[in-house]
């Protein structure tokens, strides 16, 4: 069993996500790679006490980075774009 805090890692706040929030009432989160859409929806509804209409997920591949002659790879991660019911909002994004 996964806890809600393990599924939702952090909000993603950029210029693009802020414009999406203002136009479509959608919020973007960094989530666990193993989480599915249903788990993400239930976690958001429980943590923030809002109604979720749909969830879109995107798997991001980690970039290959070099340090001198050594190469390494950043970790793969997943983000979720969560659309809320009209009138609902998450106060953490407002500040």
N, C-alpha and C positions, 0 to 999 in steps of 0.2 A: 504494500500500500504506500502510495506517495502522498506526502503532505503538500498542502497548497503552497507553502513557502519554498518547497523544492521545485515545484513546477514553474512558478513565476519567479524569474531571477531578478530582473530589473526593467524599469521603463526605458524606452529609447526616445530621447527628446532631441530632435534636430529641426531644422527649418522645414524639411519636407514632411515630417510626421506632424508638426504643428499645423501646417496648411491642410493636411488630410483631416486632422482633428476638427478644424474649424469648418470645413466644407461638408464632411460626411459623418461626423460624430464617431470617428474611429480612432482607437488608441493603439499604440505599438509597444510591444513588450519583447524583451529577450527571455526565452523560455528554455526549459530543459530539452535536450535533443531527443529524449525518449518519450516525451509527452505527446499525446494525440489531441485532436481538436476538442473532443468531448471533455477530457480532463482539464484542458485549458479553460474551456467555457465554465465548467463548474468551479474552478479555482477563482476565476475573476468574479463570478457572481457571489461567491462566499466571502472573499477578501474585501471587495469594494461595495457590496450590497447594491448591485445594479443588475439590469436585465440585458443579456447578450443576445443579439439577433443572429450573428454568424461570426465565424472565425476563419481567417485565411492564414496559412502557415507557409514559411519560406525557409528552406535549408540553405545556409551560407557555408561555402567551403572555405577553410582556413587558407590564408595566403602563404606562399613559400617566401621566407625572408632569409637574407644573408647577413652574416657578421664576419667581415673579412673573407676568409676562404671557407668558412663553415656555413652550411645551410641548415635551416630548421623550418618548421611548419607551425603556424598558429593553429589553434584548436578550431574544429568545425563547430558551428553554433546554429541555433534556430530562432527565428523571430515570428511573432504572431501579430496579425493586425485584427483587432477585435472591434466589431461594430456594435454600438449600444443602441438601445431603444431610444426613440426621440424623447427628449426631456431629461434623460439620465446623463450624468457626467461624473468624472473621477476628479476629486479635488486636488489630488497630488500633482496633476498636470497643470493646474491653473497657476501655481506659484512660479 
